[in-house]
Amino acid sequence: MPEDNIPIPAYILIVDDNPARLMALGAVLDGMDIEIVTATSGMEALRQLLEHEFAAVLLDVNMPVMDGFETATMIRSRSISKHLPILFITAEALTNQLQIKGYGLGAVDYILSPVLPQILRAKVAAFVDLYRLRQQSVRYGNEMLKKNEEIAHQNLELSDKQAQIKLLNDSLGKKVQARTVALQETEALLRESQAIAQLGSYVLDIPTGAWKCSDMLNQLFGIDAAYERSMEGWVALIHPDDRSMMADYFRTEVLEQGKKFDKEYRIARHDNQAERWVHGLGILEFDALGQPLKMRGTIQDITGRKLLALDALQRSNQVLRLFESNADGLIVIDRAGQICAANSAAAQLFERTVEALMGAPFGNPVVAGKTTEITIQSGAGSAKYVEMRSAEIIWDNQPSILTSLRDITERKAAEEEIRKLTMAVEQSPNSIVVTDLDGNIEYVNNAFFRVTGYS
């Protein structure tokens, strides 16, 4: 599989000496398409930094032996982690002097414990998006990814502004006017964040089917204040090819089974019928009898990401077609030395089916970048001479070896016949002379010298 189609893993390091808090923070971030690595001390965190490249670090301030500030100092002292984003987590309100100290050590934010899941997930998602966009920029270097990175930077800046607002609220908690101003600023930033992320929110009243939504969702759907915000109105916005599927999904999995709403689907904007891909999320609220009462959630425009994924899928299919149509036998060998993919030419070479080859040990040493000749046993028990060439690749997100196998059995047989003929000529008691068309001698055997006396 081409390297530019490999999903980019994102690692988040959580450092806390309290296992219960480690588990709680991991649970908050569960389901975010990230890899979570934990450490119970500063020294263990430093060791993990040598093994993984992280998108961000969630660091407890108050730890024994080496506290969060000392750990942050060590992280910043290493070139590989000099620019790693650090979010300090503390259960105690910090003085301005300690906060300034943390920012001076490279902290990008402070999060008070107990943590609000929505705030933590939003901040981590911003750093993960920024990390992945940087990796994509290295891979592709196109303008679209640069623009996405700019958007991620803006989200990060907005997150910083929200942290500043929260700090202001904490210091002026008893002043109602200051809290009111901060709330207004926060709402403005939320609207700006939703606009940048193309993310709208909604509240659905399930018994009546009526729903309310944010201005951003109005823009996403292409609707105005007069549009009927009912279940029928929502269904009308869904792309005709997806309506039946979405109606069944909402009725059976969400309302009947009580699952959270989590679905990607297409809409047709009301104002211009433009097709857009969206990702809908929603959490149910139940009444005292366990019946669904409301659903609150978000809907995000994912058209750009979806089109990139579809393009990557098309390119992956092209690679698979080239793999299958190659005249040489092609196999992919995993780290355990087992065959994890094979084309029809390889199956014909081994005289086995592709299915029979899958999972079978290859049984020959493979060195990437080298061409060697080996002997393989076919399914019928006959030996075949094969020229083998290998190269390192990534296949199904795993390091693997792509090996081409060319049948040289006939060539080896011809070489053996030539070798035997050469020996027969050399050992013949008769004088043998080979000349070109002009009569010039090109070869004589040993008997020629004995008979003629020439040397």
N, C-alpha and C positions, 0 to 999 in steps of 0.2 A: 504494500500500500504506500503511495507517495507520502513523503514526510509532511507536505503542506496540508494533508487531510487529517493529520493526527490531532485529536482533541487535546487541548492544553490543560494539564492537571494544575490545580492551584492548591497549595498547602498553607494551612493556617496553624501557627504554633501557639498553644495555650500553656502558660506557665503559672502554676499555683501550687503551693505546698499542701493545700487542702484537697484531698481526692474527691470529696463531695462537690466542691465548687467546680473542679475540673469536669466532673460528670454533668453537672447542671449546665455549664457553658457549652459543652459538647452537644447536649440535648437541644439547646436554643438554636445552634447552628446546623442541626441535623436537616438533611434534605436540600442543602444549598449547592450541591454539585461541587463540593470541595473535599479535600483530604485533611482531616484533623489530626495533628500530632500533639501529644501532651508531654509536659515535663513538670516534675514536682520540685525542682530546685533550679537555681541559676546555672550551676555547673552542668546539669543535665540539658538545660536549654542550649548552652553553648555547644555541647556535643551534637545535639540535633541539627544545629545550624551548619555543621560540617557535612551532614548527610543529605540535607534537603535544601532546596531553594524555596523560600517562603514568600507568600504575598503580603503577610502582615503577622505581627506578634501581639497577642493579648497577654499583658504582663501584670501580675499582682504586685502591688507596691510593697506590702508588708510580708516579707518572707524571712525566715531565720537564716543565719550564716551569711548569705548574700541576698540583700533585699533587691527590690525592683530597680532602684536607681543605680546600684552597683552593677546589676546585670545589664542594664541599658548602656552603661559606660563601656562594659566589655564588648557588647554587641557593636557599638559605634567604633570601637578601636580596631575592628577587623575590616579589611578592605572589602571582603565579600558581602558583609552585612552592613556596611557603612550607611547606606541609604534605605535600609529596611524600615517600613513604617511600624511604629510602636504605639499601642493604645494601652495606657495604664488603667488598671482596674483597682479600685479601693473601696472599702466599706466605710471609710472615715472621710469627712470633709477635710480637704487640705487647705493649708494656709496659702496665701498668695505667693509667699516666698518659696514654698515647696512646689507649687504649680510652675512657677518660673524656672525652678531648678529642673523639673521634668521636661519642660519644653526645651530648655537649653541642652538637655541630653538627647534630644531627637524625638521626644514624644509628639505625636500628632493630635492626641486627644486624651481626655480623662473620662472614664465611665464610672459612675458611682454604683456600688452594689447595695441592695439587690438590683440586678440589671433589668432594664425594660427590653424584652426580646425584640420588639419591633425596631428600637433604636440600634441595638447591637447588630442585628441582621442587616439593617440598612447600611451601617458603617462598614461592616465586613464586606458586604456585596460591592460597595464602591471601590474598596481596595482590590478585591478580586477582579472586578471588571478592568481596573486600571492595569493590574499585572498582566492579565490575558491580552489586553490590547497592546501592551508593550511587546509581548512575545510575538503577537501576530504582526506587529510592525517590523520586527526583525525578520520574520519569515517572508512577508509579502512586500512591505515597503510601499504600498499604494496609498493614494490620497484619501480613499474612503476610510481606511483604518486610522489615518492621521486625524481625520475629523472626529471619528469615534473616540480617539484618545483625548482630543480637546474637550469633548462632552464629558468624558470621565473625569478630567481635571476640574471641569466646572462643578460636577457632582461633589468632588472632593472638597473644593473650595466652599460649596454650600454646606457640606457637613462641618467644615471648620467654623463657618459662620454660626451654625446652629449650636456648636459647642461653646462659642463665645457668648451667644445669647443665654445659654444655660448657666454659664459662669456668672453672667451679669444678674440673672434671676436669683442665684444662690446668695450672692453678696447683698442684694437689695430685696431679700425675701419679704420683709415687713412693709415695704413701700408699695402700696397697691397700684399707684400710678405707674411705677417702673415695671411691675409685672404686666400691666395692661399694654404698655408700649412694646415690651418684649414679646407678648403673645401676638400682637399685630405683625411684628417683624417675622415671627416664626411662621405665621400663616402665609405671609408673602413669599417667604423662602420655600415653603411647602408647595405653593402654586408654581413657583419658578422651577422647583425640582421636578414636579410632575410634568411640566411643559418640556423640560430638557429630556427626561426619560420617556416621554410619550406615555405617561402612566396616569390613568384616571381611576377614581374610586366611585363606589356605588353602595347603596343600601336597598335591599329588596324586602318588601313586606310580603311574605309568602301567602297568607290567607287571601289577600286582595290582589296579589300579583303586581301591585304598584311599586315603582322604584324611583329613587332619587339618585342623582349623580353629580360629580364635580364638573366644573367648566371644561377641564381638559378632556373628560370623557365625551362631553357634548361635541367638542371639536373633532375628536377621534371618530365618533359616529356620524359626524356631519349633520347634527340635528340642532334645532333651536328650541326656544321655550314652549312653542306650540305643539311640539311633537308629543304623541301619546306614549307616555312612559308606563307601559303595561307589559305583561308577558307576551301578548300578541305583537306589541311594538318591538320588543327585543327580538322575537323570532323573525320579524320582517327585516331586521337589519342583518341577519345571518345570511351568508351566501347560499343561494338556492341549492347547491350541491351538498351543503353541510347541514341543512335545516333538520332533516329527518334524524340524522345521527346525533345532533346536539339535543333535540327534543327527547330522544330516547335516553341519552346520557343523563340529562337533568332529572328526568322522571324516575329512572330506575336507580342509578348509582348515588345521586344526591338526595332526592326527596325520600325514596323508599329505603335505601340502605344507610342513609345518614352520613355519607362520606363527604369530605370537603370537596369543593369545586376546584378542579385543576385540569384545564383543557386548553389545547391550542386549536383554533379554528379560524375560518375565514369570515369576513363580513363584507357587505357591499354598502359603502357609505350612502346615507340617505340623500345627500345633496347632489352627488355626481356619479353614484354607482361605482366608484373606484373600488377595486378589490384590495383588501388589506388583510394581513395575517395578524391575529391578536392572541394573547395568552391571558386567559381568565382564571382568577383565583377567588375563592370565596369560602367563608367559614360560617356554619349554621349556628343559630341560637335557638334553643328549644324551650318550650313552656313547661309547666309543672308536670304535665302528662307525657312528656317526651316527644311532643309533636313539634316539627320545625316551625319556628315563628318568624325569624328573620335570617337573612344572609348578608353579611358584609364582606366586601372584597375589592379587588382591583382588576383592571383590564389594561394591558400594555400592548402598544403597537410593536410587533416583532417582525415586521415585514422585511427589514434589511437583513436581520440574522437568518430568517427563514430562507431568503433567496440565496444567501451565501451557503447555507447548508445544502440546499437543492443543487447548487452549482458543484459543491464538493462531491455530492452523491453521483452526479453525472460523470465527473472526472474519475471517480472510483470505479464506476461501471466500465469506462473506457479501458482502464488498466486491466480489469478482470477479463475483458474481451481479448486484449492483447496477450494476456497470460494464457488463455485457453487456446488461442489460434496459433501459438508458436509451434514451429515444426520440431524443435528440440523438446525433449522431455524436461519439464520444469517442476520442481518440488520446493516447498518451503519447509524448513526444519526448525523446530523450536529449541529452546535452551536444553530440554531434556533429550535431544537427539531424535525426537519423533517427528514423523511427517504430519504436518498440519494442513497442507494444501498440495494438490497435484493436478496437472492438466492431462488431457486425453493422450498426448504423446508419451507422457511418463507412464500412464497406465498400460499403453501398448508395449512399451519397452520392458516393463516388468511382467507383462502378460497377466495382469490382474486388473480388477476394476478400480476406479478412483476411490470408491467407498472402502474397498479392502485395504488400500494404501493408507487411508486416514488413520492416524494414531499408531501406525506400525513404526518400529525403530528402523532408522536408515542403516545402521550397522557399519558405516564407513567413516573414518575421520575426515572432517571437513575443515579446511583452512580458507578463510575469506581472502580473495585476491590472488589465489593460486590456481593453476591449471594442472590437473593430474589425470593419470589413466588408472582406472580401477576395473575390477571384475565384479559383476553382479549376477545373482542367480534369479532366473525368471520363474514365473509361477509354474512352468512345465518342468523346471529342474535344470534347464540348459544354462550354460555360462555365457555371458555376453561381455565383450570388451566395451568400455564406455569412457569417453573423455569428459571429465567433470570440471566445471568452473563454478566458483562460488563468490557471493558478495553479501555483505551485511545489509539488512533492510529492517524496517518496522512493519510488522504484519499484525493486524488486529490489535494495535496498540502495544505490541510486545516485540522486543528485540529478537530477530530471527535471521536465518541464513537462506538466501535464494540460491538454489543450485540448478544449473543447466546440465543435462545429461545427453550427450550425442553418441549414438551407436556407431562404434568404429570396428565392429566385429569383422566386417568384410575387408576393411583396410588392413587390419592386423593379419587376416588370413593371407592377403596378397603379399604383405611384407614377409610372412613366413615362407611363402612359396619362392619369393625372390632370394631369401636367405639360403634355402635348400638348393636352388639352382646355382647360386654363387659357389656354394661348397662343392657341388658336383663338378662344376667347371674347373675349380681350383685343384680338385683331387683327381681329375681325369688323367689317364696315362697317355692320352692322345694330345697332340699339339693343337691348341685352339688359338686362333688369331681373330680379332675384331677390328675392322677398318671402317673409315667413313666412306662416303660416295666417291671421294677422290683417290681412294686407295691408301690413305694415311692410316698407319696403325694407331689404334686407340687403346687396345688391350691385348695382352697375351698371358696365358697361364704358365705355371711352372714347367709343365711338360715341354713347352716351346723352347725354353732355355736349354733343357737337357738334350733335345733333339737337334737343335741348330747350333748349339755352343755359344750363342749370343749371351751377353750378360747385361 
